Amino acid sequence: MDVVIGVVFLFLSLSLVTSMLNEAIAGFFSLRGRTLEQGIRGMLNDPAGERLAGQVYAHPLVTSLTKPTTLDRLLRRKPRPPYIPASVFASALMDSLVDTVAPDSPDRQKLMAELGNVAISLPPEYDDLKRSLVTLIDSAAGDVGKIREALEKWFNDTMERVAGWYKRLAQKITVGIAVTIALVTNADMLMVANSLYADSNTRVAVSAAAAEAVRGALPGTNWDTLVSVNAALTRVDLTTLPVGWQADRRVAGDARAVPLSLDGWLVKLAGIAFTVVAVSMGSPFWFNVLGNIVRLRIDGEPPSASSTRSQ
């Protein structure tokens, strides 16, 4: 049981680091905002963001959703909102449609009520968008409230696909980070499991640290969990774990040594691949697994001899 707890604990540790790096990359490159903007550009038949999508993003209702961060100012980029409420999008789109067809019209309320005619009047470059809008607006039978609801539903349906795009992108980044960490640190969990099995002192120490981390961590909060795990790991002599590469072949039997044979490399890559797949499952998964195993062990421990005598 201690070997399983130790391996799961190390999976959790690597998953937390990977998750934090993933979040840092997403923030640095504004990936959520970029993915959202890509989805809206596709919706509005504006791949370059220079026509209707650009107008929506320039609308005061949308620009008010975000403020430039220090990173935005350093990189001299426009801040992108990572999230736009459906009601805000519908209002900004309706307003932008009127501006596209009749920018100087004084009777905007009337045009809002005639959005079907506005959609039909869109320039030829909006042909795909025109068909979508006319279908949505016709189903609302001229009711502005229903038109707004239809636009909001269209937006929400599109955002479900956008969320899928972002999830797949984040998963690719996670795998890339996991591969990098596993290769750089030689995090071969098959090798680590074998080491824990052979070294009872390290096995017990890692198992105790895992139990401590579970008691002190807050599930679902990566930073607090990472702090708790790090605090627990400081009580373990990690030099006893076969993590990292050892180039000095004078150390006989060192599991960290660089393989010299094809068979050795195949075994090594299999262990690293196992680590990558496990880490890619995410820290919440391993936190829950570790918590269940630790609780199962505690509940399953037999009563001590002293407590038995007292009974």
Secondary structure, DSSP 8 states (H G I E B T S, - for coil): -HHHHHHHHHHHHHHHHHHHHHHHHHHHTTHHHHHHHHHHHHHTT-TTSSSHHHHHHHSHHHHTT----HHHHHHT-----S---HHHHHHHHHHHHHHHH-TT-S-HHHHHHTHHHHHHTS-GGGHHHHHHHHHHHHHTTT-HHHHHHHHHHHHHHHHHHHHHHHHHHHHHHHHHHHHHHHHHHT--HHHHHHHHHH-HHHHHHHHHHHHHHHHH--TT-HHHHHHHHHHHHTTS-GGGS--S-B--TTSTT-TTB---SHHHHHHHHHHHHHHHHHHTT-HHHHHHHHHHHHHHHHHH----HHHHHH-
